[in-house]
Amino acid sequence: MATQNTTFKLNTGAKIPAIGFGTWQDAGAQEAAVLAALKAGYRHIDTARIYGTESAVGTAIKHSGVPRKEIFITTKLWNNSHHPDDVEPAIDASLKDLGTDYLDLYLMHWPSAFERGDTLVPKDSNGKMKTADIDYVDTYKAMEKLVKSGKTRAIGISNFSHSELDRLLKETSIVPAAHQLELHPWLQQKDFVEFNKSKGIHITQYSPFGNQNEIYDSGKNMGKLIDDPTLVEIGKKYNKNGAQTALGESSSQETYVLRLLCFDAWRLIAWGIAHSHSVIPKSKTPHRIQQNIEGDFKLEASDVEKIDGLDKKIRFNDASSGFGYNFYSDLEGKK
């Protein structure tokens, strides 16, 4: 199945590829994974300071032979660098590790601040997070200067609530180019998504497969999103009508089975793209890296509507208790 190489236009005029390659977790495997992704055709790489994968991403890009100008690189400011004086040194460190002199997109990873310093996750003797009283608006204003200096071509946010975003828009100068959110058929946040879009903010979906990731404790005592009967039904329809076409030149039983297993994943990726969102699936397995990018195809309107009907308002990623901050206070899925 061929990819359409879909892109979307940001409010800066730049184009962001619809499918990005996520590099969260498995830091030791990311150099090989990113190299495989670039060879498979990905041109949007998503990383973050806290992931510990920026150096691996930079090395993979260097060895890939793909020109830097053809790759859209996103990384994220971490919570221990929210003080305005720490923002530029933070992006400088990321640029050095990535082996580039500019970013395509720099996101504030969370609106919450940790204690300043070199420790990424500072905790006291009781294991409680050491937070800091630093206003995310001041942090963002420092990020705005990075656009003017050319160190990043766009800035944005991640994991903001409606009220936090509303205040940010009122008190800063640059409208975020993108907002990265947990978004999947079981957490669609339709009103909030439309609010973002009404302000010219592009949506990027993280955790597009919902509770497929075992790190989410809240998703362990229920079935997997990817096994939802509606998704399975849609997958079977596509299997029946297009499995041999999807197999391309290969007709081996092993490849066939792998393709069948990924049909639901394709539906989830294609569903996000159908709503004009970027989607950032992740994998360290070469065949799944290849199969995920094949999710960039046109999903039939009837299937988009069926998946739209799956919303359960279930949020799997809420770091409030661990970070000492009340995230998503006015958003769907908040417990």
C-alpha positions in Angstrom: 0.0 0.0 0.0 1.6 3.3 -1.1 1.7 6.3 1.1 0.3 9.6 -0.1 3.0 11.7 1.6 0.3 14.0 3.0 1.4 17.3 4.5 -0.5 20.1 6.3 0.3 23.8 6.3 1.1 25.4 9.7 0.2 29.0 10.5 3.8 29.9 9.7 3.3 28.7 6.1 5.6 25.7 6.6 4.4 22.2 5.7 4.4 19.5 8.4 4.2 15.8 7.2 1.0 14.1 8.3 2.9 11.1 9.7 5.7 11.6 12.1 8.0 9.1 13.7 7.8 9.1 17.5 11.0 8.3 19.5 9.6 8.1 23.1 11.0 5.1 25.0 13.6 2.5 24.0 16.3 5.1 23.8 19.0 2.6 23.0 17.1 1.4 19.9 16.3 4.8 18.4 19.3 5.3 16.2 18.5 2.2 14.2 14.8 2.9 14.4 15.1 6.4 13.1 17.4 5.3 10.3 14.9 2.7 9.3 12.1 5.3 9.4 14.0 7.7 7.2 14.7 4.9 4.7 11.0 3.9 4.8 10.1 7.5 3.8 9.3 9.3 7.0 10.2 13.0 6.9 8.9 14.1 10.2 10.8 13.0 13.4 9.4 13.8 16.8 11.7 13.7 19.9 12.1 15.5 23.2 14.8 16.4 25.7 13.3 14.1 28.3 13.3 11.1 25.9 17.1 11.0 25.8 16.9 10.3 22.1 18.0 13.5 20.5 21.6 12.3 20.0 20.4 9.1 18.4 18.1 11.1 16.1 20.9 13.3 15.1 23.2 10.5 14.3 20.6 8.6 12.3 19.8 11.7 10.2 23.5 12.2 9.6 23.9 8.6 8.4 20.7 8.5 6.4 21.9 10.6 3.5 18.6 12.5 3.6 19.2 16.2 3.3 18.4 18.2 6.5 16.1 20.5 4.6 13.8 17.5 3.7 13.3 16.5 7.3 10.8 18.2 9.7 12.3 17.9 13.2 10.3 18.5 16.4 11.7 18.5 19.9 10.4 19.7 23.2 11.5 21.9 26.1 11.6 20.0 29.3 10.1 21.1 32.6 13.4 21.8 34.4 14.2 24.5 31.9 11.1 26.7 32.1 12.8 29.7 33.7 13.2 32.3 30.9 16.9 32.4 31.4 17.1 28.6 30.8 15.1 28.4 27.6 17.8 29.4 25.1 20.5 27.2 26.7 18.0 24.3 26.5 17.4 24.6 22.8 21.1 25.0 22.3 21.7 21.7 24.0 19.0 20.1 21.8 20.4 21.6 18.6 23.9 20.3 19.5 22.7 16.7 20.1 20.5 16.7 17.0 23.4 18.0 14.9 21.4 20.8 13.4 21.4 24.6 13.6 17.7 25.0 13.6 14.5 23.2 14.5 11.3 23.1 12.5 9.2 23.0 15.6 10.0 23.5 19.3 7.2 22.6 21.8 6.7 23.4 25.5 6.3 19.8 26.6 4.1 20.6 29.6 2.8 23.8 31.1 4.3 22.8 34.5 7.7 23.8 35.8 10.2 21.7 37.8 13.0 23.0 40.0 15.8 24.6 37.9 18.9 22.6 37.4 20.5 19.8 35.5 18.3 17.1 37.1 15.5 16.3 34.7 13.2 14.8 37.3 14.1 16.5 40.6 12.6 14.9 43.7 12.9 15.4 47.4 13.8 12.8 50.0 10.2 11.6 50.0 10.1 11.1 46.3 7.9 14.1 45.7 8.5 16.2 42.6 10.3 19.5 43.2 8.3 22.0 41.3 8.9 25.7 40.6 6.7 28.8 40.6 7.5 29.7 37.0 4.6 31.0 34.8 4.3 29.1 31.5 3.5 32.4 29.8 7.0 33.7 30.7 8.5 30.5 29.4 6.6 30.9 26.1 7.7 34.5 25.8 11.3 33.3 26.0 10.5 30.7 23.3 9.2 33.5 21.1 12.7 34.9 21.0 14.0 31.7 19.6 11.9 32.2 16.5 13.3 35.7 16.0 16.9 34.3 16.4 16.2 31.6 13.9 17.0 28.7 16.2 13.5 27.4 15.6 11.2 28.1 12.7 8.0 27.6 14.8 7.0 27.1 18.4 4.1 25.3 20.0 2.7 23.6 23.0 1.8 20.2 24.3 -0.6 19.0 27.1 -2.3 22.4 27.7 -5.8 22.8 29.0 -8.4 25.0 27.4 -8.0 27.7 30.0 -4.2 27.6 29.8 -4.2 27.9 26.0 -6.8 30.7 26.1 -4.6 32.7 28.5 -1.5 32.0 26.5 -3.1 33.4 23.4 -4.2 36.5 25.2 -0.8 37.3 26.8 1.7 36.3 24.1 2.5 37.4 20.6 3.0 34.3 18.5 0.1 31.9 18.1 1.4 28.3 18.7 1.9 26.6 15.4 1.0 23.2 16.8 -0.5 21.6 19.9 0.5 18.0 20.6 -2.3 16.1 22.5 -3.3 12.6 23.5 -5.8 12.0 20.8 -7.3 8.7 19.6 -10.8 7.3 18.9 -11.5 6.8 22.6 -10.4 10.4 23.5 -11.4 12.7 20.6 -11.8 16.0 22.5 -13.8 17.4 19.6 -14.7 20.8 21.1 -11.1 21.5 22.2 -9.7 20.4 18.9 -12.0 22.8 17.1 -11.0 25.6 19.4 -7.4 25.0 18.5 -8.1 24.9 14.8 -10.2 28.1 15.1 -7.1 29.8 16.3 -4.9 28.4 13.5 -3.2 25.8 15.7 -2.4 22.5 14.1 -3.1 19.3 16.0 -0.6 16.5 16.4 -1.9 13.3 18.0 0.3 11.4 20.3 -0.6 7.9 21.6 -2.7 7.4 18.5 -3.2 3.7 19.4 -4.5 4.6 22.9 -3.7 2.0 25.6 -1.6 -0.1 23.3 1.4 1.2 25.3 1.8 -0.9 28.5 3.1 2.2 30.4 -0.4 3.5 30.8 -1.6 1.9 34.1 -5.1 3.3 33.5 -5.5 1.3 30.4 -4.5 -2.1 31.7 -7.9 -3.2 33.1 -9.8 -3.0 29.9 -9.6 -4.2 26.3 -7.2 -2.5 23.9 -8.4 0.3 21.6 -6.9 -1.5 18.6 -9.2 -4.5 19.4 -12.3 -2.4 19.4 -15.0 -4.4 17.5 -15.7 -1.4 15.2 -12.1 -1.1 14.2 -11.8 -4.9 13.8 -14.9 -4.8 11.5 -13.4 -2.0 9.4 -10.1 -3.9 9.2 -11.8 -7.0 8.0 -13.6 -5.1 5.3 -10.3 -3.7 4.0 -8.7 -7.2 4.4 -11.4 -8.7 2.2 -11.3 -6.0 -0.4 -7.6 -5.1 -0.6 -5.3 -7.6 1.2 -3.6 -8.8 -1.9 -3.1 -5.2 -3.2 -1.7 -4.3 0.2 0.8 -7.2 0.0 2.3 -5.8 -3.2 4.9 -8.1 -4.6 5.1 -10.4 -1.6 2.5 -13.1 -1.1 4.2 -15.1 1.7 2.0 -16.2 4.5 4.1 -14.5 7.2 3.9 -11.1 5.4 0.2 -11.6 4.9 -0.4 -12.2 8.6 1.7 -9.2 9.6 -0.4 -7.1 7.2 -3.6 -8.3 8.7 -2.4 -7.5 12.2 -1.7 -3.9 11.1 -4.9 -3.1 9.4 -6.5 -1.7 12.6 -3.3 0.5 13.2 -3.6 1.8 9.6 -7.3 2.7 10.3 -6.2 4.7 13.4 -3.5 6.6 11.6 -5.7 7.2 8.5 -8.5 8.4 10.8 -6.3 11.1 12.3 -5.1 12.2 8.9 -8.7 12.4 7.7 -9.3 15.0 10.4 -6.2 17.0 9.1 -4.1 16.0 12.1 -0.5 14.9 12.2 -0.1 11.5 13.8 3.1 10.2 15.5 3.1 6.4 15.9 6.3 4.8 17.2 8.0 1.5 16.8 11.5 0.0 16.9 10.5 -2.9 14.7 11.4 -2.4 11.0 8.3 -4.1 9.5 6.0 -2.0 11.7 7.9 1.1 11.0 7.2 0.5 7.3 3.6 -0.5 7.9 2.8 2.5 10.0 3.8 5.0 7.3 1.4 3.1 5.0 -1.4 4.5 7.2 -1.2 7.6 5.1 -4.1 6.8 2.7 -7.6 8.0 2.2 -10.1 6.3 4.6 -13.6 6.0 3.2 -15.9 8.6 4.7 -18.2 6.0 6.1 -15.4 4.5 8.1 -14.3 7.9 9.4 -17.9 8.3 10.7 -17.9 4.9 12.3 -14.6 5.7 14.1 -15.9 9.1 15.1 -18.7 7.3 17.0 -16.2 5.4 19.3 -15.5 8.3 21.6 -15.5 7.2 25.2 -13.7 10.2 26.7 -11.0 8.0 28.2 -7.7 9.6 28.9 -4.7 7.3 29.5 -1.9 9.8 30.0 -2.3 12.1 33.1 0.9 12.9 34.9 -0.9 15.2 37.5 0.0 13.2 40.6 3.6 12.6 39.7 4.3 16.1 38.5 2.5 17.9 41.3 0.3 19.9 38.8 -3.4 19.6 37.9 -3.3 18.9 34.1 -6.3 18.9 31.8 -8.6 20.4 34.5 -11.2 21.5 32.0 -10.8 18.8 29.3 -12.6 15.6 28.6 -11.2 12.4 30.1 -10.1 14.1 33.4 -10.8 11.9 36.4 
